[in-house]
Amino acid sequence: MSFQLFNRDQIDVRYDDANQNSYRSKSNSPIPFIRWIDRCRDFLRRLCQMKVFKISVTHLVVLITWILLLLKFTSHYRRLYQTSALLATMCTNVLLFGISDSMAQSILCYLSTHMDPIPQVIDDMVNRFRGPAQVVGDDNDSDDLSIFNDYGEPLDDEDPVYDYSAPDSHKFNFYRWFCFICWGFILSFFQVPWYKFLNYFYTEDPTVVQVLERVLSDQLLYSPVSIYCFFTYSNYVMENGNAETFNKKIQVLYLSTLGCNYLLWPMVQFINFLLMPKHLQVPFSSSVGILWNCFLSMRNASNSIN
């Protein structure tokens, strides 16, 4: 297009269609293979955005696939355990921890918001343990702040806060899922020796006293350390945090999570050591651990520091 200024200067203006074409869909590419790839990509994108009962297809596919793999694995577990207890535990933990986190992410997708699953009774006990002198804020805000103040440290304006919104809840977090599976894999190297130690250190007679000794040893020695190590792993590996975020995570989560542990695991381990054969003790605790690890995954994700 041309126009003149003061009837003397003529300026030619041309519009370049290159920029406009750059915004066009790549599906208009003259190369058939690229068009096919883009169509497949669009189809997969639309498929992943589909939801069944408010849960995305991706979440359901991952969860169902891992459950089917676990069911398939159960028929081979006994033979694998006789060959190598460690290898059988590693495979079991990979499947169970994968199911746990996929369940947690499916719940997040269904609710479309983060939920801290800590029971109110534990929250109240932690507040009483903290003492009234350390309660921060007025009475109207104490209930809202209680889950953030396990050790009574106030949250300053400069402190990191927790965002409970989940705008990307429909997207399956494969990195978080893979890290959770890796944690189960790492944990197997400690579970097997620990159970062997308990079975060796205490007598084989499954009396109530002997079982209580095993349960107390497990809950007073193993559980506090394992929970502490999990939050260490989640901070530095899953969330790429630093020492400051780690200290905040421990202050906020550790004590109340340990309290939830003591609501569940003493009873589970009592049944485990009293009734379960040796080769089924680790898979029994890991199976119950599906719900526990789902709880840990939801609690850790809902209190991630942004």
N, C-alpha and C positions, 0 to 999 in steps of 0.2 A: 504494500500500500504506500502511495506517495502523497505528499502534501507540501505546500510551499509556505514560506514565511516572508511576509511583506513583498510578495510577488517576485522575490529574487532567489532565495535559497530553496533548493528542492531537496527534501530529505526522503530517502527511501527506507521504509520500515518493513522488515520481513519477520514473520513469526516462524520460529523454529518448532517443528512438530516433534522434535526428538524428546523434549521433556514430557510432552503429553503422552507420547508412546511409551515412555518409561513407566508410566503409571498403569498402563494397560496390563491385563492379565497375561501371564506368560503362556497361558493355554493357546494364545493366538500365534505362538511360535511356528514358523514353517517347518521345523524339524518334528516329525511325528513322535519320536521317542520322548522329547521334552514335553510335548503336549500330553502324552500318556502318563508321564511321571507327575505332572501337575494335576491331572485329573485324579490320579490315585491319591495324591497328597490332599486335595480338597475333599475327596470322599472320606479319607481317614479322619480328617479334621472334623467333618460333620458327624461322623460316626462316634468319635470320642466325646462330642458335645451332647450326644443323645443321653437321656436319663431314663432309668427304669426304677420306679418308686423313689424318685429324687436322688438316685445314686447313678453316677455316670457309668457308661458301658465299660470304660477302662478299669474302674475300680472293681466292677463285678467280674470281669474277665480275669484279672490278676488274682482276686480272692478265690474264685472257683477253681482256677488252674492249680493254685497251690494246695487247695483242699484235696483235689483229685490226686495230686502227686503224693500227698501224705497218706491217703487211703491206699494207694498203690505200694507205698514204701512199707506199710505195716506188715504186709505178707513176707517181706524180706528182712525185717528187723531182727528177729531172733537168730537167724543164721549169720547175719552180719555182726551181731553182738558177740557171738561165740568166736568169730574171727578176730574182731577188734572192737573193744568197748568204746574206745575213743572215736573211731571212725563212725560207728553207729550213732553215737551222741552228736557228733558234728552234723551228720545228715539230718538227724531229728531236729536239732536246733535251727538249722537253716530253714527247714520247712515251717516249724512252729513259729519262729520269730517273724518269718515272712507273712504268715497268716495274721499274726498279732497286729503288725503295723498296717497291713491292708485293711483289717477290720477297723482300726482307729481312723484311717483316712476315709473309709466308707462312712463312718459315723459323722466325721467332719463334713463330708460332702452332703450327707442327708440334712444335717442341721444348718449348714452354710455359715457356721460361726464356730469359733473355738470354744470348748467347754472344759473347764477344770474339774475333773471328776472327783475331787477330794470330798469325802463326807463331811457334813457340817459338824459332827461330833468330834472329829479329829481337829478341825479348825478351832472349835471351842476349847478343847483340851490344850492346844498349843497356846492359845491366848491366856488361859489360866496359868499355864506354866511360865509364860513370859512375865506375868505379874501386872497389876493395874498401873504401876508407875511407868511402865514402858509403852503403854498404849498411846498411839499417836492420833492426834486429831480429836474432834468432838465426838459425842455419842452418836450423832446421826451418820457419821462417816466410818465408824469403827467396823461395821459389818462389811462394808465395801472394801476396806483396806486390809482386812484380816488375812486374806490369802496372800498378801504381799509382804507380810511382816512377821514371819515365823520367829525371828530373833529380835523383833522389836526395833529394828533400825528404820527410822523414818525415810521416806522417799523424798529427796530434795527435788527441786525443779530441774536440776541438771542430771539427775539420775535417769537411767534408761527405764522406760515404762513398757508395759506389755500391751500389745494390740490384740484384742480378742476378735476383731473382724477377720473374715477369711474370704476376700474377694476371689481368690483363685482356688477355692475349695473343690471346684469341679475338675481341676487338673490333678492328676495323680503325680505325687512327688516321688519319682523313681530314685532320686539320690537319697532322700530320707529312708526310703524302703530298703535300698541296698545297704546303707549304713547300719540299719537295724538288723538286717540279716548278718552282716559282718560281726556285729556285737554278739549275736548268738553263737556264731562260729568261734569267736575268741573265747567266749564264756565256757565252751565245752572243754577247753584245756584245763579249766579249774574245777569244773563240776565233777568230772570222773575221778581225779585224785582225791577230791574232798570226800566223796561218798566211799571210796575205798578206805580212806583214813578212818571215817566213822565206823565202818563195818569191821575194820581191823582193831581199832582201839577199844571198842566196846564188845562185850561178849555176844555170842550168837543167841543167847536165851532171850526171846522177845518178851520179857516181862515189862510191866508198866514202868517200873523204875528205870530200866535200861533204855526204854524208848524215850522217856522224859529227859534222860541225860543226853541222848542224841539230839533231841529237839532243842534243848537249851544250848548245846554246843553249836548247833547250826544257826540258831537265831541270834545268839550273842556274839558269834565270831564271824560267820560267813555273810549273813544278810547285811549288817551295817557296812561292811567293806564293799560288797558287790553293788549296793545302791550308790555309794560314794563314787565308785569307779564308773558306774554307768553315767552319772551326771558329768564326770570328768570327760568321758568319751564323747558324750553328746555336745558338750560345750566346745571342745577343741576340734573335733572331727566333723560332727554333723552341722554345727553352726559356725565354724571358723571363728570362735570367740577368743578372748584373751583372759589374762588373769583377773581383770576387773569384772568381766561378765561371769567368770567362773565363781568368784566370791559372792556375787549377787545371786547366782543360781543356787548355790549351796545354802545361803541364808534364807532364801525364799522357799526352797523345795525340800531340802534334805530331811529336816526334822518331821514335818508332816507326812512325807512319803514313808519314812521309817515307821511312823505310827500306823499308817495303813497296812504296812507289811505285817505288823504284829497283830492286826485284826484277822488276817487271813492265814498266814503261813504256819504258825504253831499248830493249828488244828490239822492243816493239810499234811505237814511233816509227821505229826503223830500217827495219822492213818498210814502214811507212807512207810515209816519205819516199823510199824506194828504188823501190817497186813501184807505189804507188797514184797514179792521175791526180789533178790538183789538186782537181777537183770532188768526189772521193771521199775526200779526206784527212780532212776533218772528220767525215763520217759513219762512216768506218772507225774512227777513234779513239773516237768516241762509242759505237759498237757494242761495242767492247772495253770501253768505259767502263761498260757495263751491269753487268758483274761487279765492276768497281772501285767504282762508285757503290753497288752492293749491299753491298760490303765497308765502305765509308765509313758507310753508313746503319746497318748493324749495329754497327759500332764506336762510332759516336757515340751510338746509343741504349743500348748496353750500359754505357756509361760516363757516362750522364747523371747529373748531381748532383741529388739530391732535397733 
